[in-house]
Amino acid sequence: ASVAIDNILDGRATYLGSSKAVNLKVINKNVFSAGVNGNDVEPYMDKVFTYEESSKNFYRKLILRNGKLTGCVALGSWSETNRIHETIIHKRKIWPLLLVY
């Protein structure tokens, strides 16, 4: 809205888009999705890291492009969803050692 108002008043603000993020609880399970995933993943450009513990209803999928986090899907409670979303929005690099833990 602020970009629209600025442009109506002859400003030069630019809309940079909105980020896609969803944080739900489905059948008593937490579900989080942000950024690129599904059909948006480019197999020759993106690296996909997955970790799963089905006995604990735990799943994480991180999508990186050029070392930057571009998408995430998570099932199960995860206290880091806000941090992950911010990392995707600001296109921050993820260092390989961070993926180990």
N, C-alpha and C positions, 0 to 999 in steps of 0.2 A: 504494500500500500504506500509506503514512504517513497518508493521509486516512482510510482505513478503520480503522486502529488508533486514531487520534484520536477518531473517532466511537464506536467500541466503548467507549472510556474516557470517554464522555460529553463529548467535545470538540465543537467547532463548526466543524471544518475543512470546506471545500467543495472538491469535485473540479471543476477548471476545464476538464477535457477534455485530450485528447492531440492533438498536431499530427500531420498526415499528411505524411510525407516519405519519399521513396525515392531512394536513390542506388545505381545498378546499373551493371554493365558487360555489355552485350548485343552479341554478335558483334563483340567488340573495340571497341565504341563506348560511351563513358560516357553514361549517361542519368540525369537528375535530375528529380524531380517533388516539389513541396511545395505544400500548401495547396489553394486552390480551383483547379480546372481541369476540363476536359471539360464534363459536364452541369451542374456547379455554377456555371458562369459565367452571370451575369445580364446579358443584352445591354443593358438599359436602365439598369443601375447600374454596370457594370464597364467599364473601359477596358482594352483588350488591345493590347499593344505586341509586335510580333514582329520579329526580325532573323534573316536566314538567309544563309549562304554555303554553298551546296550543294557547291561544289568543294572546300571544306575540311571537309565533314561537320559543319557548325556551325549550330546553331539555338537561339534563345532566345525564350521567350514569357513576358512578365510581365503579370500581371493586377492592376489597381489598382482599389480602390473608395474613393471619397472621399479620394483622394490617398495611401492606404495600400496597401502591397504585401500582397495577399491570396493570390497564387498564382504559381507559376513552373513552366515545363517547359523543360529544357535538354538538348540533344544535343551531345556533344563535351566535351572536357576544359574544366573551368572551376574555377579556384581559389577563386571566391567563393561556392560553394554553401553553406558553413557560415554565412557572413555573410547570405546571402539567406534561409536557413532561420530564423535568429535574427530577422531583420527581419519575417518573416511571423508568427512566434510572438508577438512583442511589438507587432505592429500599428503599426509605425513608418511615418511618412510618407516618401514618396520625392519628392524635388524634381525637377521636369522636366529640369533640366540634367544630372542624374545619368543619365538615360535616353539621353542623346546619346552617352556614351562607353561 
